[in-house]
Each structure stands twice: as C-alpha cells, then as structure tokens.
Amino acid sequence: FSRKRVHVLTSINYNKMSAEDKAKEPAATRRTDGDYALSYIQRVGNGRVFYETHGHDEKVYFSRPFVAHMLAGIQYALGDLKTDDSPSEK
C-alpha cells in the first residue's frame, strides 16, 4: 500500500489510537509509518479497484452510511460513478 498509487477514502489516525489498541497490532503487520488505510480506490490499466477492510462484524451492514460507502465503491469499480481517483500522496 502506498498513497502514491491509491486514493484513500478512509483511514485510521494512528496518532490518536491508545497504546492499548496499538499493542493489539501484530508486529508482522505493523506499519512503520503508522499509515493505515481502511478503504481506497485506484485506477489499474483500464480498470478500477475499490478496496475495503471494514465489515468484520455483520452489524456494520445495517449501517446506512456504510452501505452507501460500499455502493459508491462498487459503482466506481463498475465505471458508473465518476470521481477523483488521483493518488493521495502524503
């Protein structure tokens, strides 16, 4: 993952996380830059990618904002929704 290649839609503000929550992150997957994107879009060749990490709990699928987010991401990937997908460099 690099903001030089993708347009980040949602992310975790690592600096605001508690030390307890940070300690839960396995060392093998811990990012040294603290940049944790949760969803992003990206152009790849003639195609489009929508990446989403939310949804581990089925309750989230009853949240209207989440469903709207998922629908927009799917519409983007299908080419039905035009939006700025330029990279989100830091």
N, C-alpha and C positions, 0 to 999 in steps of 0.2 A: 504494500500500500504506500502510495506517495501522493501528496496533494499536487505534485507537479503533473500528475497524469489523470486525476479524477476531480469531479466537482462534488465536494462534501455537502450533504444535506443535513445530517445530524451527527453530533459527536459528543464525547464526554469531556467536561472541563476537568482534567486530571488534577489541576492545582487546587480545586475545591473539594476533592474527594478526601474523606477521612483516612487517617493512617490505617485504621482497621480494614476499610474497604480496599485500600491499596495492597495490603498484605494478603488479600484473598487471590490476587492475580498470580498465577503460576509463573515462576521465574522464566520458564522456557518460552512463554508467550508475552512477557512484559516488554513493552516498547521503551527504549531508552529515551525517546523524545517526548513521551507522555501524550502522544497524539493518537487518540482512539476514535476513529471514525465509525459510526454505527450504521450510516447509510450514505450512499453516494451514487452518482450517475457518471457515465463515461461513454465517449464515442470510441468504437473499436472498428477500424476499417469503415465499411458501410453500415455497420450495425450499432446498436445502443445497448448499454448494460445498466441495469438497476440492481444495486447490491443493498441488502437489508439484513441486519443482525437481530433486530427486535423480534419478539414473538415466541419466546421460550415458554410463556405461560398462556394458556388458551384464553384467559380473561381479556388479554390485550386485543383480541379480535372483535370484541364487543365495544371497543372504544371508537367513537366516530372519527376523531382526529387521526387515529392510527389507520383505520380503514380508508380514509380519504388519502392519506400519505401513500398507502400501498396501491390504491387505484391510480393515483397520479404517476407513481413509479412504473407501473405496468403499462399505462398509456404512453409514457415516454419511451419505454423499451419497444413498444409496437410501432412507434412513429406517429401516434395520434396526438401527442402533446408536445408542442414546441416550447423549449425553454433554454436558458443559458446553461450550457454544459461545459463551459470553458473550465480549465483546471483551477483549483482553489489554492494556489501556492500560498505558503505562509509568508 
